């Protein structure tokens, strides 16, 4: 029985699809299907209930998955300790980031980590959607928020992110300049549909929330910026990412003393999936380097 075929079986289970597993492994679906059938024949056990719509584990398949998952993880750890110096990292990492890598200079830190560890390979996946990490075999992901709602994830705080309120001079020329947060309830805000599907359109001052009207909703930060520059309404956006637009006069910050919103960037990973030694070292490296570069207070580990 080949360990690689057992790992392939794990990926099929985690992704709930032969097609999805084949895509993740960059293999033909026929290859994945053939190897799963060969594994079933070798252990003389049906692992899946197969139908046109679903692929579900049998009772014995669930037992085989649970027992071999732990065994393979232990075996990988043992082989890593035996075949390599404990300080020589290797392996492949899949990292998901939002389309805002500048928030913590993540890609540069990943590149630095790869230079320190030449045997590590990395795939960076940029997406506006918060994908299921286990199903998509993502080791580590970047999230942004005041706190995380998903209790299945462990989160390591990386950096503090300060948001401000902005609009274009052309939009502000046609309205009375706001002097207090409550004035924003009469103005148009460009709504941002967050990766978790929720709408970010409300403005906060302390614990008070002000609901603002909107005619435009986008789900990508680039579109949010473009719409604001073209005078379509107000936006809340990380201050350091629009500093150049403020300097050029394309955007104007509104109520800078009354409307700062503090959020955090996090590196998250599943609690049900042990991080490999390489992934653990990457998380530690990014957290440590980010705090050296920007030593602002962050909350403790969130789980």
Protein Blocks (a to p, Z undefined) as FASTA:
>chain_A
ZZklmmmmmmmmmnopaklmmmmnopafklmmmmmmmmmmmnopafbdcdfkbccddfkl
mmmmmmmmmmmmmmmmmmmmmmpcfklcgddddddddfblklnommmmmmmmmmmmmmbc
cdddddfbdcdfklnopabdcdddfbdfblkbccddfbdcdddddddfklmmmpccdfbf
klmmmpccdddddfkopacfbdcehjbccddddfbdcfbfklmmmmmmnonaccdddfkl
mmmmmmnopaccehkllmcccddddddddfklccdfklmmmmmmmmmmmmmmmcccdddd
dZZ
